[in-house]
Each structure stands twice: as C-alpha cells, then as structure tokens.
Amino acid sequence: MDAERGTQTVLITGATDGLGKAAALLLAENGFRVFAAGRSAEKRAQLDTLANEKKLSLETLGMDVCDDGSVQRAVNLVYQKAGTIDVLINNAGLAYVATVEDMTMEDWRRQFETNFFGVVRVTQAVLPKMRERRSGRIIMISSVSGLVTPPTQGAYSASKHAMEGLSNALRHELYPFEVKTILIEPGYIVTNIQQTAVQVAQPYQEKIKSGPYAKVYAGSWSGAKSSRRKSKTTPEDCARVILKAIRAPVPQARYGVTPLAATLKWAKRLLPDSAIDAMIRRRYGIMRQG
C-alpha cells in the first residue's frame, strides 16, 4: 500500500456485527475511511449512530454477498464516494452445525454461497481497479476450522478450507501486481455467529436429539460450550491483528489470532493426522459405539 496517498479506504463485508464491526470501528479510529457493509438495515443504523457519536470516518452500506447486483452496487457506491478501495476485508459468513449425512443439499449450498462464493463475488468486483493501480490488500477472515475440522462442522470447515485454497491462489496470481492477499485465522471468539449457528440448526433438532449421531452432536455441543466458557480472546483482539496485517510493510501470508490458532498451526506441521484426530476426538468426546 502506498502510505503517501493519505487516507486509505477500507471495505468490510459482514461489518455490522462481531469481528467485522470491531474491525470497522478500530480501523476508523486509526484514520482509515471505512465502508461497513451488511444486510441488516437495523444494525447498519446502529453502527452509523455509533460512528456519528464517535465522529469517525465510517459509514455503512447495504450489501448481500450472495447477490451479484447487490455487491456490484455497493462496490460502485464506494468508488463513487471514495474513488478507490485500498483494503477489502472479506468477513461475511455463517456457520451450519450438522453432520455431513444430516445436512440437506440446500443448506450445503447456502453455506458455500455465503462463505465462499460470496467471497469470490466481492473479490472479483474489487480486483480490477486494485490490479490496475498495482496496490491493495485483500484480507480473508478464515478460521482455525480452515486448518482442522471438528465433528458437525464439516460444511463450515469445508467453506473455510476453500477460502484458504482461494487465498493461496490469489497470493500467486496477484504477486505481479503488488496486491497482497492475507489470511486471518481466528480460533474460538464469542460473537453472534454462534447464536446464528444454533438458529440454523433448528431443522435438525430431532436428529440432534435422537438420530444415529446423537452422541456425536452431544459431544460437539459440549465441546463448543467449553470453548465458549474458556474463550478470552475478543473481537477487538482480532481487529488489532487485522490492523497489524494492513500496516505491515511485508505482511505474513496468514495470521493466527487466538492461542488455539497458534497451537494448531504448529500441530499441523509437526504431528501426524492420527495424533491430531485423537486430540479432536478426545476434545469432543467422540467414541466408538458398541
């Protein structure tokens, strides 16, 4: 990024809640011009009010990452107002929690439409001008689930693995144009995505309680609750890592956020799959059924 050009413009998807909101506020507080995109008009209004109270250079705009027209209109609006997008933060996402066998194909498609195709859609809309300027950063909010896969998180984890693969390709493809692609890999951070996961799992309640995978679900939910209780990392902590990645003259390819992210990063390098599998099964109480 060209620091001499003055104020940098940032577009963040899924920016009216959780990690995206924390990043939007922190970046605006640090002198960036922030456009915070989201679907909920109510949450956008709340964030606009907060930004006005704090006198921040932050404004919200409507965007549904699953809709081509919505994405293009939002990106065009940012260009009209700011003339450029220096940093794109692909943060919008949701999580389905169900076993591979139980999840409907419709829900599989919804998971990937938001978490993967939505990322591709927004990135493609922003890339041409970044490439032409030979400047810009694309921040991908991935997950520890992009490294390992807990039980009942196959769909969510697969979408994050896909994001990792996409980011790896972009790092090479955009190298000639000096556009950087950076992965942020949080571990468990308490946000509304967990509550949303509970809501989208409602159609699976009967199978969760009494289906053949009932014990797997029980272990999964117990492990998630334990992680929620133990989690010390906040959305603001993640936002500070994002700020570091944006400011770094030579950014890393990926940044872990939580202690778990750092541990798993090294475990993947040093341990065989069998050892990691055993750790996950112990963590989530997965045992053979007699």
Secondary structure, DSSP 8 states (H G I E B T S, - for coil): --GGG-S-EEEESSTTSHHHHHHHHHHHHTT-EEEEEES-HHHHHHHHHHHHHHT-SEEEEE--TT-HHHHHHHHHHHHHHHS--SEEEE-------S-TTTS-HHHHHHHHIIIIIHHHHHHHHHHHHHHHHT-EEEEEE--GGGT---TT-HHHHHHHHHHHHHHHHHHHHTGGGTEEEEEEE-----SHHHHHHHHHTGGGHHHHHHSTTHHHHHHHHHHHHHHHHH----HHHHHHHHHHHHH-SS--SEEE-SHHHHHHHHHHHHS-HHHHHHHHHHHTT-----
